[in-house]
Amino acid sequence: MTTSHQKRRDTLSTSRSVRSGIDQGQPFDLYATPGYMVRRLHQIVVSLCHSHWGDLNLTPVQYACLIGIRAYPGIDQRGLARAIALDRSTSGTTVEQLERRRLITRLVSERDKRTKELFITETGASILRDAQRIAWEIQERLLQPLSPQDRDTFVRLLGQLVESNNELSRAPQQL
């Protein structure tokens, strides 16, 4: 069985051999590079989230923030950004969006009056429960083409790559 990915690669290989250009002697198959495939997989995941979470009006980044705030009640915005590997600007914008929707609250810290602690609201917890149930369905749909053994291997290898390269990120995860 030939996949559309294989067909695209075969078409590119054929057309590449006919063309002349500066890289003719050095073929570079974009579709076979890990970075490209990871980016495409990310696009697919985001698309699945948007289509399945439509009624919840939740983005994957908002979902990650809600998970982080629920896991670490009272975490500050900076700590949340480190815990879920977001840059501070994105985390700030996302926290504002969640607060505006009353999914979280920000309270001035008793330990440090300059800091606001983040807490999930009942409404936020309810939406998060619905989103998590759907997230499992999304993960199942995404991994469905793989055998159970391949799924475990794939997730383990992704985790290994992420952990090994964490410090290369502009927003490394810091737990």
Secondary structure, 3 states (H helix, E strand, C coil): CCCHHHHHHHHHHHHHHHCCCCCCCCCCCHHHCHHHHHHHHHHHHHHHHHHHCHHHCCCHHHHHHHHHHHHCCCCEHHHHHHHCCCCHHHHHHHHHHHHHCCCEEEEECCCCCCCEEEEECHHHHHHHHHHHHHHHHHHHHHHCCCCHHHHHHHHHHHHHHHHHHHHHCCCCCCC
